[in-house]
């Protein structure tokens, strides 16, 4: 736990320093809401934007009323973390689930520093762990501690169920950071609904072992989610190239889907330094917020 916190602090400081130099200290907009939230109603005055008229209140017959708004001062950052069996691929200490937890932890520390509320749900095909959104350093450490000690009870994946649970649990518009390998089917409809309600960020975590299979003939392969061993012929035809192409196609489909539904999307490999990828993500989000 202490080793993990030390590592995450180092990355978080590294990210903040880079952002401060590249964005003139404007770290605010990465996690803060840029919009307005409803405050109250008042009587219509000459010059008011007619788009702000509250027709439901005005219809009561006591005059014409307009909605008033106040700037969002507090943002909730909510993490959905895939902890299914397919996340257990990679070298010791650098499996997909390890990198996913690190990214979740370092972004939690960064969000807490900006006075955001941070919440977390860890999912397989069921809810494995839920941390209710909260503020302050204690909340960040609770999130990190939950990640460090988590022992999932199921190895299966159901991203659709994870998204639906989040839609029901997180009512206020939030930044939802979804960390997974996105190896599942039938979840796009719910993900589209999530993007309509929240500001969604997708972080895909992969490992080269999934696509760079050696040419060894017939070998046993342990399937992480079913916990069964199957035999595959790695030398047969274009077996290895088809697997690699399937992963490439999956990433392209995710990227196209994300652009279509205004979702920020990055892909991170377990063997690469993910900090530059996060910085690139922040630069994109910073520009997007400023242009609103």
N, C-alpha and C positions, 0 to 999 in steps of 0.2 A: 504494500500500500504506500509506504513512504517513498520507495523507489519510483513508483508510478507517478505520484504527485510531483516529485522532483523533476522527472522527465517532462511532464505536462507543463509545469511552470516554465521550464527552459524554452519549450516550443511557443508557449503563449507570449513570453517576453520577446522572443524572436519575431513573432508575427506583429506584435504591437510596435516594435522598433521600425520594422519595414514599412508598416502602414503610416506611421508618423512621418517618415521621411518622404514617402511617395504621395501621401494624400494631405500633407500639411496638417496633420493631427486630426483629420476628419474621420475618426473611427466611429463616430456617433451613428451615422446613417446605416451602418452594416446591420445592426440589430434593432435600432430604434424605428418605430413606425413613422412614416412620412405623411400619413393622412390625418383626417380630422374625425373626431367622434362626436356623436349627438350629445348636446348639453341640455337645451331647454327650448321653449317656444316663446315668442313675443309677438305683439301686434305688428302687422305689416306697415312699413313706412315707405314713402315715395323714394324710389331709387333702389329698393331691395330687389335682388335677383328673384324672378318669379319661379325659378327652379327650386328655390328653398321653401316655397309655400307648403305648409302641412295641410293637405286637403282634408284629412280625416278630422283634425281639430276644427278647421274652418267650417266644415259641413254642419257643425253643431249649431250654427246660426248666431254666434256671438261676435262675429267679425272675421277678418282674414288674418291668419297667423303664419309666421315663418319659423322654420327651425333655426336654432343657433347651435354653433359647433365650437368645440375647443380642441386645441392641438393635442394629439396623443402624446402623453409624457412617459408612458410606461409600455413596454412591449414584452410579450411572453414569447420565449424561445422554447419550442417543444421538440424533443428528439424522439423519433421512432427508430429503434435499433433492432435489426434482424439478428437473432441469436440461434437460428436453426442449425441443423447438422452440417449443411453445406458451407457454413462459415468456418468450419474447423480445418480448412485446407491451407497449407503453408508450412514453413519451417517453424520449429519450436520458438515461441515468443513472438512470432511474426505471422501467425495465422490471420486469415481474413477477420476473424472475430477480434483478435488482439488489436489490429490496426483500426478497426471500426470503433472499439472502445476508446483508443487513444484519441481519435478525431473527435468523438463525442465529448471526451473529458476536456480537451484543450479548448474546444468551442464553448463549453459550459463555463470555463474560467473566464474566457473573453467576454461572454455575455453578461456574467455576473459583475464584471468590472464596469459595465455600462448601465448598471442598476436595472437590468432586465430580470424578469422572472424566468426561471428555468425549470422545465419539467421533463420527464422521461418515461417512455414505455418500452420495455424489451419484449419482443414477440418471437415466437416460433410459429406453431399453428394455434397457439393460445397465448394469453397474457402471462409472461414469466415474471415481470417485475414492473411496478408502477411507482414513480416518485411524483407526488403532487407538485405542481409549480410553486416555487417560492423564491425569495430574494436573499442576497447576502452570501458571504464566504461559507457559512455553515451549510447552505443549500448546495453549493458547488461540491463540497466535500462529501455530502450525502449522496450526490449523484455518482461521484467517483468511487466512493466506497461500495455502492450498489453494483457498479460495473465490475469492480475488482473481485467481489465475493459471489457474483452470480453463478449459479449452477442450474442451467435449464433442465426442465423435467421432460421436455419433448424434443425430438430431433427433426420433426417435420416442419414444413413451411406453408404459411397461408398469409400472403401479403395483403390480400383483399380483406381478410378479417382484421388485420392490424390497422388498415386504413379506416375501415368502418368503425372500429372501436375508438380511434382518435377523433373521427368526425362527431361521435356521440359524446366524447369526454371533454373536448376542447371547444367551448362555445364561442369565446371571443376570438376575433381575427388575430392570428399569431404567425410567427415565423416557424414553420414546421420543417425540421431537417431530418430527412429520411435516409438512413444509412443501411445499405444492403448490397447483395450481389445481384438482386433483382432477377434471380433465376426462379421464375414461377409463371403461372398463366392465369388469365382471367381477372387481373387486378386493375387493368387500365381504366375501366369505367369508374371505379371508386376513387382512383388517383385523380382522374379528371374532376370529380366532385370535390376532392380535397383542395385542388388548385383553385377552384372557384371561390372557396370560402377562406382559404389561408394563403400566405406567401410561402410557397414550397421550394425547398432546396433538396435535390437528389444527389447523393454521393454514392457512387457505385464502387465497391471494393472488389478487386479481382486478384488472382494469383496465377502466375505463368504455368504452374503445374497443370492447370485445367486445360491448357491448349498446347503445350509443348510436350507431347507424349513421346517417349523414346520408341524406336522401332525394335521391339523385343519379341515379336511373335505373339503367341497366346499367353496372356498374363492374367493373374487374378486382380480384380479391382474392387476395393471396398467402398460400397455406396454409403455415404455418411448418413443420409436421412433414413433409409430403410434398414440400415445396419446389416446389410447382406453383402456377401461377396459374389461378384459375377465375373465370368471369364470373357475377355475380349481379345480379338486378334489385331494387335496394333500394326501388323505388317500387311494386313489385307487391303488391297486396292487403295482408295484415297481416304481411308478411315481417319487418319490424323489430320489431313487437310480439311475434311468436312467438319470436324470438331472445331478447328480454328476458325473456319468460315462462319460457323453457327454463332460463335461468341462475337465475332466482328459484326455480324448482321444484327445481333441482339443489341449491341452498343449503339449502332447506327439508328435502329428503331427507337431506342430510348431517347437519343439525342433529338430526333425529329419530333417525337411526342412532346418532349420538354419545351422545345421552341414553340410548338403550336399552342401549348397551354401556359406559356409564360412562366415556366419552371426553370430555375437555375440548375444546371447539371454538370457534374464533373466525374471523371473516372480515375481511380487511384489504384495502382498495383502495390502489393505488399512489400515488394523489394525496392520501391522508389521512395524518395523523400517527398512526403505529401504536403509539406509546408508551402513550397512554391505553388502547388495547385490550389491551396486554400487562399493564398494571396491573390492569385488570378481571379478566383471566385469573388473575393472581396472587392477587387477593382471593378468587376462587372456590376456587382450590386451597388457600389457607390455611385457609379455613373447613372445607373437606372434610377436610383432615388433622386439624384440631383435633377434629372430630366423631367421628373413628374411635376 
